[in-house]
Amino acid sequence: MTYCLAAQSLARSAAAMSGVDTPHTSPPLTLETFDPKALTSHAFVYFKLHGLAGQPFWYGDGGITAVSAEQLAACDLRGAHVFAACCFTLDSPMIEALRQTGAAWIVAGAGFNYAGVDVLAGIDVIGQQWQRLIAGGTEPGKAFRMAQVAALLRRPTLVQDIYSFKVMQGKASNASKG
């Protein structure tokens, strides 16, 4: 089962990337309506929101705050594979929040991330291929490297952006979650 939360304007490409027919979007989701329990028990979790360097938030369209690092850290993502196609994730408190969730594996990038609005492009290709390869039995680290190559073949001009993404194992799950 896969969960996807995207900026409303990015819903079409987020759906294609994650394989979810209708992603949750911001708006209408906001900081006040975000429910950490909605992300529980998913094998894959995708985020395709807007991020800003150093900020402890991800945003939907129109600058609407969708989720905070504090809210994200409270999520129970034990065992999940998390893909964050949100700008500046590695440069913000959001990465540590993701690591606090108990996720098995996390993929995230630094700086601006180039992806599609209506079609798969750049980082979207990594997310889509990573999930497909893992579902087919490929180890997540190897699947990520293979997905990077697939993205480079489709968009060689995005080499710097594609290589800004890193794959990491999450921290051991927090025993108090659940």
N, C-alpha and C positions, 0 to 999 in steps of 0.2 A: 504494500500500500504506500502511496506517495502523497505528500502534502506539499503544496506550493503557495507561497505568498508573494505577490508581485505588485508593483505600482500599476495602477489601472491602465495606463497607456502602454504598458509592456505585457499585458495579459496574453496577447496572441502568441508572441514568441516564447513567453514563459510556459504556456501550455504545450507548445511544440517541444521545447527543451525537456520538460519534466514528464511529459506523457499524461498530464492531468487535463481532463476536458475543460474544466472551469476552475482556474486558480482563484484563491481568495485574493482580494485586491484592496489596495489602499489608495484613495477612498473606495469604499465606505469604511473599511477598518481603520481605526485610529488608536492612538496610545491608550485612550480610555476604554476602548472596546476589545483590545487585544486579550485573548484568552490563552495563557500558556498551556492549558490542558488540551487544547485543540491540536497540538503538535505531537502528543504522546502516541506511542505505538505505531509509528510509521517507519518503514524500512529506509525510505529516502525522504529528505526534507530539502526543498529548494526555496531560496530567497532571491528575489530579483527586484530589489528596492533601490532607492537612491541613498548613497552614503556620502558623508563629508569627512575630510581628514580630521582626525582627532575627536570626532563627535561620538558620544555614547548613544546614538540614535540611528535608526534607518527611517527613511521618509518615503511616503507615497507621493503621488502627483500633487502639485500645488504647494509643496513644502509641508504637507500634513505629516505630523509625526506618527509613524506606524507602530514602532516598537522601540523600547529602550534597552540598553545593555542589562539593566537590572531585571527587567521582565524576561529577557531572553535567557539569562543565567538561571532563572527559576523554572525553565522548561525541563522536562524529563525526556531527553532524546537518547536514552541508553540504547546502544546498539545501532543507532541510525547512521546513515551516510548523509552528510550535510553538504550542500553545495550553495555557496553564497556568491551570487553574481551581483554584488553590490559594491559600488566604487569605494575605495579606501578602507576596506574591511581589515586588511592586515596593518593598516596605519591608525587603527582606532580601538577603543575599548571593546568593540563588538567581537573581536577575535577571542579575547579572554572569556567573554560571556559565552560564546559558542563552546569553548573548551570546558566550561563549567557544567554544561548540559549532560555530560556523560556520553556524547556522541562517539561512535566508534571511529569514524573518519570524517575529516573536514577538508573541504577545498575552498580556498578564498584567495583574493588577489589584492595587490597594492595599487594605489593610484587610481586613475580613471580606468574603467573596464569597458571595452567596446563590445557591444552586443546588438542584436537586432531588435527592432520594434515590432514589425509584422512577420519577419522571417528569421530563421536561424542564421546567426553570423557570429564570428569570433568566439567569445566566451561561451555562447549558447551551445556551440558544437562540442566543447569540452564537457559541459554538463550532460548533454544527451548521450554522448559516447561513453562517458564514465559510467553512467547508470546501466547502459546496455551491456557493457563489458563485465561489470560486477554481477549483474543478473545472470550472465552466462558462465560465471564461475571464476573469472579472472580476479586475482588478488588486487585490492583497491589501489595500492601504490603503482603497480604495473599498469593497471587500467587507466590511471591518470596520465602516465607517460604516453601511453598509446593514444589517448584522447587528445593530448596536446599535439601530437603529430598529425592527427586527423584535422584539427583546427588549423594548423599551419599550412596544410595542403590546400585547404579551402580559402584561407585568408593570409597569405605569406606576408602581407604588409603589416600585420598586427603582431609580428614576432615579439616585440618588447612587451606588449600587453599580455600575450599568451604565456610568456615566461615569467610574468609577474605573479602568476597564480602558483600556489603551493598546495601540496597535499600533506596532511599531518594526521597522526592518530590523536584522537581525543584523550582527555584525562580519564582516569578511572571514575566510574559513576559515583555520585555522592550518595551515601547510604541513607541520608535523610529524605531523599526524593522518593516519591511514590505514594 
